[in-house]
Amino acid sequence: MTDMNKEAISVLNDLIETCKDGQEGFKTCAEDIKHPELKTLFMTRSADCATAAAELQAQVRSLGGDPETSTSMSGDLHRRWVDVKSMFTGKDEEAVLNEAERGEDHALKAYREALEKINKHNLVGIKDLVERQYHGVQRNHDQVKALRNQARANS
């Protein structure tokens, strides 16, 4: 396996963890929210993250690597912290949307860092996939932020 393939696999595996974190995070948001339209939105976003992870896993396999299959330690810790925090503050719509936006902030950062590494190491074979997914993460973030701002204005 070439060094470029190893670097590409490392970048992709980091993003797989990010997608798995998003999948679990949106699933948790869907469980915590009562508003039916938001529940549906979060379940859809969870499924989108699962699809993105599967695409990245397929790319890792095509490069001869072993794809990541789990969430990150930091994502797991964040979800536990949110669970503990919600015991004291409740799980109102704005709070759930705040946590969803925080998760999307993390995902945007992870994708930006991945694109920097791709450009630095000239990993052109994975750039289109990562850029396409980055734009999806940006759309998710913007939508969640708008919904959070709306919930904040209504409270």
Secondary structure in CASP SS format (residue, H / E / C, confidence):
PFRMAT SS
TARGET T0000
AUTHOR 0000-0000-0000
METHOD secondary structure of the structure
MODEL  1
M C 1.00
T C 1.00
D H 1.00
M H 1.00
N H 1.00
K H 1.00
E H 1.00
A H 1.00
I H 1.00
S H 1.00
V H 1.00
L H 1.00
N H 1.00
D H 1.00
L H 1.00
I H 1.00
E H 1.00
T H 1.00
C H 1.00
K H 1.00
D H 1.00
G H 1.00
Q H 1.00
E H 1.00
G H 1.00
F H 1.00
K H 1.00
T H 1.00
C H 1.00
A H 1.00
E H 1.00
D H 1.00
I C 1.00
K C 1.00
H C 1.00
P H 1.00
E H 1.00
L H 1.00
K H 1.00
T H 1.00
L H 1.00
F H 1.00
M H 1.00
T H 1.00
R H 1.00
S H 1.00
A H 1.00
D H 1.00
C H 1.00
A H 1.00
T H 1.00
A H 1.00
A H 1.00
A H 1.00
E H 1.00
L H 1.00
Q H 1.00
A H 1.00
Q H 1.00
V H 1.00
R H 1.00
S H 1.00
L C 1.00
G C 1.00
G C 1.00
D C 1.00
P C 1.00
E C 1.00
T C 1.00
S C 1.00
T C 1.00
S C 1.00
M H 1.00
S H 1.00
G H 1.00
D H 1.00
L H 1.00
H H 1.00
R H 1.00
R H 1.00
W H 1.00
V H 1.00
D H 1.00
V H 1.00
K H 1.00
S H 1.00
M H 1.00
F H 1.00
T H 1.00
G C 1.00
K C 1.00
D C 1.00
E H 1.00
E H 1.00
A H 1.00
V H 1.00
L H 1.00
N H 1.00
E H 1.00
A H 1.00
E H 1.00
R H 1.00
G H 1.00
E H 1.00
D H 1.00
H H 1.00
A H 1.00
L H 1.00
K H 1.00
A H 1.00
Y H 1.00
R H 1.00
E H 1.00
A H 1.00
L H 1.00
E H 1.00
K H 1.00
I H 1.00
N H 1.00
K H 1.00
H C 1.00
N C 1.00
L C 1.00
V H 1.00
G H 1.00
I H 1.00
K H 1.00
D H 1.00
L H 1.00
V H 1.00
E H 1.00
R H 1.00
Q H 1.00
Y H 1.00
H H 1.00
G H 1.00
V H 1.00
Q H 1.00
R H 1.00
N H 1.00
H H 1.00
D H 1.00
Q H 1.00
V H 1.00
K H 1.00
A H 1.00
L H 1.00
R H 1.00
N H 1.00
Q H 1.00
A H 1.00
R H 1.00
A H 1.00
N H 1.00
S C 1.00
END
